[in-house]
């Protein structure tokens, strides 16, 4: 077989008669800006910026021009080699992101060109401006859904939603208490509780700007905001200002989790989804015997592996509905270009500010 070079006339004809052919030719010459690491270690040292050629479009592939992708703690832990989900090296980081579909393979049925899409499965490599993804890892979202909300949808809002859904019937009037309330997930817990009419008590560490933080969380929908020290001496339960909580959400561990469980109702439940203090959750024997408290762990990745497509879609659609109605807003954030990735990674390693600022790679 003799391969002839493409001429301008041939390409001009192809634009009219063989449009997919031209797209395939163009895809082969697309260059993608991406972040890559070849070994596990310090993200500031092992993550490198590269420009790579985009492979040809396969029959089940979707070509996506990414708009935004956040940098999450799980992304950092994965690069460090400390996260339970292991990846093959070299690897492109990033578990979340949103983009616009530019081309679809011939066997793609549910995704169309021009759609706004998010990634629904982890470890797909979202820290790049142009990518090929399989159709089954993408979900179309409404055009009116904000870029930040869409880019950060699949981790923190989903984690908050599941913890408020799967352990106690909080919609029946039960009270929720949580520590780490100023975290990204904690802010989603507050906003979902407000949307559902659920009273919530929020515990944060003391700091110089504590009044600003309390006011901010109350604007999101917090019923009460207490420091860890205030929780030990509060009278809100004794004075019957609010019922004792039946569900505790713990992302800190150590003394913070111990103080929360002391206020739980009999037969209450504590769900642990993080350990920011790096101290274990200590459970008094009396809490198990005399208060009949129950303790659970939660990991969003594990839920996703077991959930049915219907369960996933129902959750996603519910969250998207709350976002488009402004019941859930995106986190405080800073958009940075991919070339400025070290600033973003550095912030994720050592978050600054009373709420922390989520850094989001901006490809638009």
Residue pairs with C-beta under 8 A, 6 or more apart in sequence:
6 25
11 22
11 25
14 21
14 22
14 25
15 22
20 106
23 57
23 103
24 56
24 57
27 54
27 55
27 56
27 57
27 63
27 103
28 53
28 54
28 55
28 56
29 53
30 53
30 54
30 130
31 51
31 52
31 53
31 54
31 130
32 51
32 52
32 53
32 54
32 128
32 129
32 130
32 131
33 49
33 50
33 51
33 128
33 129
33 130
33 338
33 339
33 363
34 49
34 50
34 51
34 52
34 92
34 125
34 127
34 128
34 129
34 131
34 338
35 47
35 48
35 49
35 50
35 92
35 93
35 94
35 127
35 128
35 338
35 341
36 47
36 48
36 50
36 52
36 90
36 91
36 92
37 43
37 46
37 47
37 48
37 79
37 89
37 90
37 91
37 93
38 46
38 48
38 89
38 90
39 46
39 89
40 46
40 79
40 80
40 81
40 89
41 79
41 80
41 81
42 80
43 76
43 79
43 80
43 345
43 348
43 349
44 342
44 345
44 346
44 349
46 79
47 79
47 93
47 341
47 345
49 338
49 339
49 341
54 63
54 130
54 131
54 132
55 132
57 63
57 103
57 104
57 105
57 132
58 105
58 132
59 105
59 106
59 107
59 108
60 105
60 107
60 108
60 134
60 135
61 104
61 105
61 108
61 132
61 133
61 134
61 135
62 101
62 103
62 104
62 105
62 108
62 111
62 117
62 132
62 133
62 134
62 135
62 138
63 101
63 102
63 103
63 104
63 130
63 131
63 132
64 99
64 100
64 101
64 102
64 117
64 130
64 131
64 132
64 133
64 138
65 99
65 100
65 102
65 129
65 130
65 363
66 97
66 98
66 99
66 126
66 128
66 129
66 130
66 131
66 363
67 97
67 98
67 99
67 100
67 116
67 147
67 150
67 151
67 362
67 363
67 364
68 97
68 98
68 147
68 148
68 150
68 151
68 335
68 360
68 361
68 362
68 363
68 364
69 94
69 96
69 97
69 98
69 126
69 127
69 151
69 360
69 361
69 363
70 96
70 97
70 151
70 152
70 333
70 358
70 359
70 360
70 361
71 94
71 127
71 344
71 345
71 347
71 348
71 358
71 359
71 360
71 361
72 95
72 96
72 155
72 348
72 358
73 348
74 83
74 95
74 122
74 155
75 93
75 94
75 95
75 348
76 345
76 348
76 349
77 83
78 85
78 87
78 93
78 95
78 123
79 93
84 299
84 301
85 122
85 123
85 301
87 123
91 123
91 125
92 125
92 126
92 127
92 128
93 125
93 126
93 127
94 124
94 125
94 126
94 127
94 128
94 361
95 119
95 122
95 123
95 124
95 126
95 154
95 155
96 118
96 119
96 126
96 151
96 152
96 153
96 154
96 155
97 118
97 119
97 126
97 127
97 151
98 116
98 117
98 118
98 141
98 147
98 150
98 151
98 153
99 116
99 117
99 131
99 363
100 114
100 115
100 116
100 117
101 111
101 112
101 113
101 114
101 115
101 116
101 117
102 113
103 113
104 111
104 112
104 113
104 135
105 135
108 135
109 135
110 135
110 140
111 117
111 135
111 138
111 140
112 140
115 140
116 140
116 141
116 142
116 143
116 145
116 150
117 138
117 139
117 140
117 141
118 138
118 139
118 141
118 150
118 151
118 153
118 154
119 126
119 133
119 137
119 138
119 154
120 137
120 138
120 139
120 154
120 304
120 312
120 316
121 136
121 137
121 304
122 301
122 304
124 131
124 133
124 137
125 131
127 338
127 341
127 361
128 338
128 363
129 338
129 363
139 316
141 150
141 153
141 320
142 320
142 324
144 324
145 320
145 323
145 324
146 323
146 330
147 364
148 330
148 331
148 333
148 360
149 323
149 328
149 329
149 330
151 330
151 360
152 184
152 330
152 331
152 358
152 360
153 316
153 319
153 320
153 323
155 185
155 300
156 184
156 185
156 187
156 188
156 331
157 188
157 192
157 319
157 323
157 328
158 300
158 315
158 316
158 319
159 185
159 188
159 273
159 298
159 300
160 185
160 186
160 188
160 189
160 192
161 188
161 192
161 315
161 318
161 319
162 298
162 300
162 303
162 315
163 189
163 247
163 249
163 271
163 273
163 298
164 170
164 176
164 189
164 192
164 193
164 196
164 198
164 247
166 298
167 247
167 269
167 271
167 296
168 174
168 246
168 247
168 268
168 269
170 176
170 193
170 196
170 198
170 246
170 247
171 196
171 197
171 198
174 198
174 243
174 245
174 246
174 247
175 198
175 199
175 200
175 201
175 242
175 243
175 244
175 245
175 246
175 247
176 189
176 193
176 198
176 199
176 200
176 201
176 245
176 246
176 247
176 248
176 249
177 200
177 201
177 202
177 203
177 245
177 247
177 248
177 249
177 260
177 263
177 264
178 186
178 189
178 200
178 201
178 202
178 203
178 248
178 249
178 250
178 251
178 260
179 186
179 203
179 204
179 228
179 249
179 250
179 251
179 252
179 256
179 257
179 260
180 186
180 203
180 204
180 250
180 251
180 252
180 256
180 274
180 276
181 187
181 189
181 190
181 202
181 203
181 204
181 217
181 222
181 225
182 204
182 213
182 216
182 217
182 354
182 355
182 356
183 251
183 274
183 356
184 331
184 356
184 358
185 251
185 273
185 274
186 202
186 249
186 251
187 217
187 220
187 331
187 355
188 328
189 200
189 249
190 200
190 202
190 217
190 220
190 221
190 222
191 220
191 221
191 322
191 327
191 328
191 329
192 198
192 322
192 327
192 328
193 199
193 200
193 221
193 223
194 200
194 220
194 221
194 327
195 221
195 322
195 327
195 328
199 223
199 242
199 243
200 221
200 222
200 223
200 224
201 223
201 224
201 226
201 236
201 242
201 245
202 217
202 222
202 223
202 224
202 225
202 226
203 226
203 227
203 228
203 231
203 256
203 259
203 260
204 210
204 213
204 214
204 217
204 225
204 226
204 227
204 228
205 227
205 228
206 227
206 228
206 229
207 213
207 354
209 354
210 227
210 354
212 354
213 225
213 354
213 355
214 222
214 225
216 354
216 355
217 225
218 225
220 329
223 242
224 236
224 242
226 234
228 255
228 256
228 259
231 259
231 260
231 263
232 259
235 241
236 242
237 243
237 244
237 263
243 265
244 263
244 264
244 265
244 268
245 260
245 263
245 264
245 265
245 268
246 264
246 265
246 267
246 268
246 269
247 268
247 269
247 270
247 271
248 257
248 260
248 261
248 264
248 268
248 269
248 270
248 271
249 270
249 271
249 273
250 256
250 257
250 260
250 270
250 271
250 272
250 273
250 274
250 281
251 272
251 273
251 274
251 275
251 276
252 274
252 275
252 276
252 277
253 272
253 274
253 275
253 276
253 277
253 278
253 279
253 280
253 281
254 277
254 278
254 279
254 280
254 281
254 282
255 277
255 279
256 277
257 270
257 272
257 281
257 282
258 281
258 282
258 284
260 270
261 268
261 270
261 283
261 284
261 287
261 293
262 287
264 270
264 287
264 291
264 293
266 291
266 292
266 293
267 291
267 292
267 293
267 294
268 291
268 293
268 294
269 293
269 294
269 295
269 296
270 281
270 293
270 294
270 295
270 296
271 296
271 297
271 298
272 281
272 295
272 296
272 297
272 298
273 297
273 298
273 299
275 281
281 295
283 293
283 295
287 293
304 312
307 315
319 328
322 328
323 329
331 355
331 358
332 353
332 355
332 356
332 357
332 358
333 357
333 358
333 359
333 360
334 344
334 347
334 357
334 358
334 359
334 360
335 360
335 361
335 362
336 343
336 344
336 359
336 360
336 361
336 362
337 361
337 362
338 361
338 362
338 363
341 361
343 359
344 359
344 360
344 361
345 359
347 357
347 359
348 359
351 357
